[in-house]
Amino acid sequence: MLIGGEWVPSESGAWRDVVTPARAEQVLARVPEGTKADLDRAVDAATAALPAWRALHFRERGTILLRIADALEQRAEDFAQLTAQDTGNALRTQARPESATLVALFRYFGGVAGEFKGTVLPAGDDQLQYTRLEPLGVVGAILPWNSPLMIAAMKLPAALAAGNTLVVKPAEDAPLTILLLAQVMSEHLPAGVLNVVTGVGETVGQAISEHPGIHKVSFTGSSEVGRIVGATAGGRLAHQSLELGGKSPNIVCPSAAAPDVIEATAEGVLLAMRFSRQGQSCTAGSRLFLHEDVHDEFLRVLVEKVSKLKVGDPLAEETDMGAIINRSQYEQVLDYIEDGKSQPGVRVALDMSRDVPEGLEGYYQGPTILAGVANDWRIAREEIFGPVLVVIPWKDEDEVVAMANDSHYGLAAFVWSRDLDQALGLAHRIESGWVQVNQGGGQVVGQSYGGYKASGIGREFSIEGAIEGFTQTKQINVKLGR
Ligand code: NAD
């Protein structure tokens, strides 16, 4: 673990094995089993480093972030290879793009470090009334396992650009890329500005939520744990942002299934469902609403494409879909599939859940598509977080908007229509923090990102989000002259 610029074990002396999901039971590494005392030390280090870091000129903080971006870029392939082993995400389709996003976000926040700036009110010649956007202090970042580097990149450079210091807790299932990131970052940062404590959520994560020296908790993970973190951090009135789960609608209108565009739409829906990340994405468009006029034909084209995805070793170049993160997640996904298949009227359009290539001993599972689903079934309401797409037919716009919004989640949405009025009409009516029109994977560095409803509170990703998420405003009113 990295505490105060030193690589240290846990004070308990305990270690935890990190197993690669690509080769079940194969131990990749071991990391310290962090404790509350370790977390306390990390907070002390981050607190000690804060005054000098926040006092740096923004150009210096920005330059450091840009240097880190260059260093990360030089090691981009190392990050991708380690991501594939640590998370099970396939190298070509997921791990390399994630490594590239990491670099892009450090570069972006290095570039905009001067934008954390206040305003001046024209209050008269004898008045100077201005605001300063000051850092919150020590930020505690709690990360999930599904795309650790990308989520870290949404938090760390933004928090640092704004002048905060950090204590980071990686997910217990995938901590290795975060430790490598810390290694590269620490070569460019003053000691204590970044600290990483490995360990389990109930110990280190809980301690982050509770610690009075942590001024903001920036959490990404499940809505279930997000509620606990939110209640604990909220109980002591700490700042917080919660990026949580989703069950995002993916709405196909008839015009998007016309013969000249049906292939492209199906490709886009495949991407939106994040099949190539084994569906382990909070923004997966996992509820597919198909208009009844094009339902059967679109489903046929989609199934044909999805069934060709190659499930395999995440490190192999030809692999489209890697492995599910761990045994319990793997079994839970199978339970959802069985539950869906037992519902009256369900149609199994594709079930490759047990149909994986020979010789692979990880938690591999092919894609599943269940049609004829009702929006109130468990498989349509709960986040499966696996490669399972449910298909629900619709007839008119009011009906599909009502079904799309009848969810406690509201993270992302996808609308497919060649009629822009229709597409934007739907986009504006959907209760989600991020709607994509006619594309499945168009995340852009600097865009707004965050959830409605139980998908989260707060924004961090864009410059506006970073200002909202990592600064606090101080108003200063000065009487000038005599
Ligand atoms: P999780 O909620 O189980 O764990 C997330 C993190 O919280 C881990 O580091 C874990 O150790 C920690 N944690 C667990 N219990 C804790 C506690 N009591 N107090 C504090 N921290 C605790 O989530 P996961 O299984 O790692 O990730 C999958 C979930 O994350 C999915 O629901 C997914 O939708 C969500 N997710 C959301 C986003 C987003 O941006 N909205 C992005 C990625 C993943």
Residues whose N, C-alpha, C, O or C-beta is under 5 A from the ligand:
A	BS01	NAD	I142 L143 P144 W145 N146 K169 P170 A171 E172 G199 V200 G201 E202 G205 Q206 T220 G221 S222 S223 V225 I228 V229 E243 L244 G245 G246 S281 C282 S455
